[in-house]
Amino acid sequence: MTKQQLNAPSQTPKRKAIALISGGLDSMLATRLIMAQGIHVEGINFFTGFCVEGHTHAIRKRDQDKQKRNNALWVAEQLGIKLHIVDIVEEYKSIVINPQHGYGANLNPCLDCKIFMVKKAMAWLEEHEFDFIITGEVIGQRPKSQRAVTMPIVAKRSGAFDRLLRPLCAQNLPETLPEREGWVDRSQLFAWSGRSRKPQMALAEKFGIKEYAQPAGGCCFLTDENYASKLQDLWQARGKRDYELDDVMLLKVGRHIRPAPTFKLIVGREEGENNYLQGYRRQFTHLKTVSHGGPLTLLDGEASAQDLDLAARITARFSSGREAQEVIVRIVTKEGSEWETAVAPMPASEIPQEWYV
């Protein structure tokens, strides 16, 4: 080694963190805080199929003024960081179907979900030689996964342990590795707790962040009561707790009507939904009014001739011919048979409320 090399100043390698980016304000702020301390941060977002911002807004015309962006991508763009989107649809099934810690709101496996996400992030971290993980969690913000007693469970069961840093509430928690090692200045982190969003909004203003998704963040359909009811109905009808990505997407679209245990109708509510359902017509028996403007209806399950007549009458009920004596409906089976039938639209009073899933 030369004298010049001996006298050269030592260079500390720049530390790297991977941030779980949901698309909400909390993860955006947590990432921004750590970036401000000179840490190289990249984002990671896990695609489960249940969190698709803008999906229904893009389909329905009445929602055309609502944002259709992917909020996680948008947040990464605003922060100027690289975002890794990882497909975990198949792996995630076991979490939804059989969560070890049970469900939170409706069918949301929130604690198991957080453990799973952090575990996946930890595996990514090790593979790409990053140093620690960032999340936007705040103690007391969510009733099941973000509590003082559950946060250590997430850190332990995910295998992240003290490499998991929660910048927004770090001062309420034991020191993590990045803090002890001096990679991150603990005094510049926060001790937030509770459900108030005022601190987040104030910090966003300080950072000059003018636009963001709803402060609570999150986009999971499993927390939605109506969506969860449709998923439970699907499981009950099929006699098993399972789903495919097409199921996940179709549960977000149309009126779901189950006239019998053996079949369900998915009735388009407007042109945008009809156009979307067109993409599935080869997979299902489907019905469409011919004599009047009306919905495209998918039939999921097995139906007799009598069932098909009932399905045609229900389809006619939601057409512009609902007051007509007769509406012509085209029926195309998934096997390819096709015919037209004239039916009397079913009065709304004859469709029991319990048929609506």
N, C-alpha and C positions, 0 to 999 in steps of 0.2 A: 504494500500500500504506500502511495507517495505521501510526502509531507503535505501537499495541497489537499489530498483526500482526507488526511487526518484532521486538518483544520477546517474542513468544510462544515457548515452548520447542518445539523440533523434535520430531516424533513419528516414531520408527522404525517402519515397518510390521511387523506380526507375520509372521514367516516361516511358510511352510506346507510340509509334507512329506506325501508319499504313501507308505504302507507296504504292502509285499507281505505279505498275511495268508494263511498257509497253514492256520491252525487249530492249529498246534503251539505249543509253549512258546517256542521261540527267537524267532519273529516277534512273539509277544506281549510278551516281555521287551524286545526291541529297540525296539518302539513305545513301551512304557512309559518307557524311559530317555529318549527324545527328548521325550515329553510332559512329563517332569519338568523339562525345560529351557525350558519355556514356548513350545514350538513347537506350532502347530496341526497336528494329524495326522489324516488320513483314511486308511482302508484300502482296498485293492483286492484282489479275488480273481478269478482267471481260471478259468472253467468249461470243462474239456476233455472231460468225460464220464468220464474215468478216475479222478477223485478225487471220490467221492461217499460221504462218511462216513455210516454208519448205513444205507446202502441195503440191503445183504444182511441186516443185523441187523433191519431193519424187516420184511423178508419172512419170515424163518425163525423159527418159534416157539421153537426151541431157543435163539435169541439174544435172546429178548424182554427179558432183564434187562440187555442191553448198551445203551450210549447210542445213540440214534437221531437225535441232533442234527447239524446242520451246524456243525462246529467253528469255521469261519471266522466265521460269524454270531455264534456264542456268544462267541468271543474279542472281537469288536467290541463286543458288548453289555457284557461285563465291563469293557472299557476305556473305554466311554462314547464311542466314536467312530462316525462314519458309515462304512459299508462299501459299496463299489461292486462289484457282481458283474457280470463281463463275459463273455459267451458267446463262446468262441473255438474251438468244436468244429470248424468247417470249416477255419479257418486253421491249426489245430494239426496237421491230418492230415499235412502235408508234413514236419513235425518228427518225427512218429512213424515215418512210412514211409521217410524218407530223411535221417536225421540226419547232418550234415556231419562231426561229431566222433565218430560212432559211438555205440554203446549202452554204458550202464553195466551195472547188474544186470539181467539178462534183457533185456527190450525197453525199458528206460527210457532215453530220449535225454537224459540229465540235463544235460549241458553245453549242448547246443542248446536244451533247454527253458528253462534259466535265462537264456540270452541272449535268447530269444524273449519271456519274461515281462518282463524288465527293459526291453526295447525297447518293448513294449506300454505299460508303465507310463510310459516316457519320453514317448511320444506323448500319453498321457492328461495327464501333467504339463504339457506345453506347451499343450495345448488349454484347460486349466483354470487356467493361470497359477500353478502351484505352483512351489516352489523346488528341492526335491531329493527323492530316493528313499531309502527305508529298506528293508533286508532283514535277516533274522535269521541270516545266514550266519556260520559260524565256521571259520577255517582248519583243515584237517585233519579236519573232521567227516565229510565224504563223500569217497569215494576218487576221484571224477572231477571234479565241478563245484566242490567247495570245497577247493581246494588253492592254495598261494601262487602257483603258476605259471598257474593257470586263472582266478583272480579278476580279474587285469588283462584277460584275454581277454573276459570277460563285460562289464566296464566299457567296453572299446573297441568291441567288435562290436555292443553294444546301442545305442551312441550316447550312453550316459549319462555316460561319462567320469568326471569328478570330482564329478558331482552324485549319484553312488551312494555312500551311506554305510552301512557295516556296523558298527553301534554295539558289537556284542559282541566284535569283534576289530579295531576301528579302530586301536588303538595299535600293531598289528603291520603296518599298511599305511601308505602315503604319505597325507599330509593331503589331505582332500577340500575342495571349495569351501565347504561349510557350516562347516568347522573353521577354514579360513584367514580367512574373513570374520567370524568371531566369532559366527555365528548359534548354533553349538553349541560347548560347552566340551569340548575333546578330553580334558582331564584327568578328566572324569566318565564317559568311555567305557572300554571294557575291551580287554584284550589276550589274550583267550581263544584257545586252540588245542587241537586233539586231539579225541578222541571221548568223553571223560568228560562225564557229565551233572551231576556234583556242583555245579559253579559255577552252572549254571542253576537247580538246585533250591534252592540257598542264596539266590540273588537273588529267586526267586519267594517264598520265605519272608519275606525282608526287605520285599518289596512287599506282603505280606499276601495273596498269591495262593495259595489253598488247593487249588483244583481246576483241572486242565488236562489236555489230551490227552497221550498218551504223550510223554515229553520229546523223543524223536527227531523228533516231528512227522511230517508227510507222510501221504499217504493214497493214493498212486498205485498202481493195480493193475498197472501195467506193470513194477513191481519184483518182483511176485509170480511165482514160477516156474510155478505151475500155470496162472495166467491167461495168462502169456506163451506157454505151450505151446498153449493153446486158440486164441490169436490167430494164431500161426504156422500151426496146422492149418487155420484158416479161410482164410488167404492161399493156402496150398498147394492146398486143395480148389477154390478159385475161380480159381486161375491168375493172380491179380494181388494186389498189396499195396494193399488199399483196405478201407474199412469205413464203416458208417453208425452213427449213435448207437444204433439198435436193436441192432446187433451188439455194441457195447460193453456194453450193459446185459445182454443175454442170455448173454454169456460169463461173467457172474457167478453165474448161476443154474442149478441142476440138475446131474445127471450128463450128461456129454457123451460119447456113444458113437458111433464111426464104424465100422460093419460093412463098409462099402465106400467106395471113393473118391468115389462119386457122391452119397452122402447121409450125413447125421449125425442122430442122435437126441438131443434134449434132454429128459431124463426128470426130472420133478419128484420131489423127495426127501421132501416133506411137504406138508401142506395149504397152508401159506403160499406155497410155491413153485408149487403147482398153481394157486392163485388168481391169482398173478402171471402165470403162463404163459397163463391164460385170455385175457388181454388181447391175445395175439398169435395166437390160434387161427385167425382169419380170414386171416392172412397165410401160414399154413403148413398142409400136410396134418397132421392131428393124430389121436391115438389115445387112447382112454380105456376102462379096464376097466368092464364093466357088471355082471357077475355077482358081482364081488368089489370091495372097496375097493382103490383103487390110484392110480397116478400119471396125470397128463396128460402125454402125450409129443408134442413137436413134431418133425416130420420136415423137416429143412432139406436141400433138394436134390431130385434126381429119383430116383424109385424105381419099379421094375417090380412086377408082381403078386407075384412071388416075394419081392421086397424087403419089400413091405408085410406079407406073412405073417411074415417074419423079425422085422420091427419089432413086430408084434402079439405074438409069442412073447416078445420081450425086455420089452415093456411088462408082460405077464402075469407075468414073472419077478419084477418089483418090486412086485407086488400082494400082497394078503393071501391070494390063491389060488395062491401059488408052489408049494405042495405038492399042489395039486389036479391031477386028470388032465386037466381041461379048464377053460378060462376064456373067457368071452365078451368080446370086445373090439369096441368101436365105432370104425370108421375113417371119417373125414370128410376128403375131399380139399380142397385150397385152391380147386378149381373148384366145390365144393359137392356133389359126389356123396357118398353116405353109405350104409353098410351095416354089419352086424354079422357077426363070424366067430368060430367056436369054435376055440381053439388050445390046444395043450399048452404050458405054460410052459417056457421054455428053462432047463435047469439052469445054475446059476452056473458049473459046471466047463466048459461049452461056450461061454462068453463069454470069448474070449481077452483077456488083460490089455492087449495092444496095441490093442484096440478102444477102450479108455478113453482119451479125449484128456486 
